[in-house]
Amino acid sequence: MPEIVPTAAEVIGEHLLSISWSDGRILHYPFDHLRAQCPCAHCSPEPGRARREPAAYAGIGLKRLEQVGSYAF
């Protein structure tokens, strides 16, 4: 099975990210939902605890969008 990777990304409006995937899908992700799902130690209160709700990040913006390695933005 081939690996599915992002092929393009663009900001749509003020709070929505559009990502095109190598399998042809184009999906839209609200910034607040992406931020709420961040698994890093800074964002996750404690290992094993639920992450914050998207409402905690209402109105969050994006300063820049750049590719990191061959599979992430």
Phi, psi and omega per residue, in radians:
M1 nan 2.214 -3.135
P2 -1.222 2.588 3.114
E3 -1.263 2.366 3.107
I4 -1.665 2.131 -3.084
V5 -2.278 2.736 3.068
P6 -1.226 2.469 3.119
T7 -1.959 -0.376 3.121
A8 -2.833 2.721 3.080
A9 -2.579 2.545 3.075
E10 -2.653 2.631 3.098
V11 -1.481 2.286 3.115
I12 -2.020 2.081 -3.101
G13 1.201 -2.680 -3.079
E14 -1.644 -0.371 -2.983
H15 -2.442 0.505 -3.068
L16 -2.431 2.323 3.112
L17 -1.914 2.270 3.080
S18 -1.839 2.204 3.117
I19 -2.122 2.236 3.037
S20 -1.643 2.368 -3.088
W21 -1.950 2.732 -3.082
S22 -1.126 -0.255 3.087
D23 -1.581 0.115 3.089
G24 1.694 -0.227 3.141
R25 -1.279 2.593 2.989
I26 -2.185 2.049 -3.093
L27 -2.066 2.633 -3.130
H28 -1.986 2.346 -3.072
Y29 -2.222 2.067 3.048
P30 -1.165 2.408 -3.120
F31 -0.953 -0.736 -3.079
D32 -1.122 -0.599 3.109
H33 -1.234 -0.711 3.099
L34 -1.081 -0.794 -3.117
R35 -1.112 -0.682 -3.130
A36 -1.158 -0.420 -3.128
Q37 -1.629 0.023 -3.116
C38 -1.062 2.214 -3.084
P39 -1.596 0.039 -3.051
C40 -1.196 2.814 -3.097
A41 -1.096 -0.530 3.134
H42 -1.192 -0.631 -3.041
C43 -1.600 -0.531 -3.093
S44 -1.571 2.126 -3.063
P45 -0.929 -0.831 3.116
E46 -2.749 2.622 3.065
P47 -0.997 2.348 3.115
G48 1.542 -0.179 3.111
R49 -1.690 2.674 3.137
A50 -1.111 2.568 3.054
R51 -1.294 3.039 3.136
R52 -1.269 2.793 3.084
E53 -1.362 2.613 3.105
P54 -0.949 -0.556 -3.135
A55 -1.032 -0.435 3.115
A56 -1.160 -0.299 -3.105
Y57 -2.053 0.400 -3.139
A58 -0.936 2.312 3.095
G59 1.441 0.068 -3.125
I60 -1.100 2.517 -3.112
G61 -2.030 -2.995 -3.127
L62 -2.322 2.206 -3.135
K63 -1.458 -0.711 3.117
R64 -2.734 2.854 3.133
L65 -2.313 2.088 3.129
E66 -2.483 2.641 3.129
Q67 -1.367 2.448 3.109
V68 -2.087 1.985 -3.089
G69 1.178 -2.577 -3.091
S70 -1.874 0.109 -3.060
Y71 -2.509 0.064 -3.063
A72 -2.385 2.749 3.048
F73 -2.071 nan nan
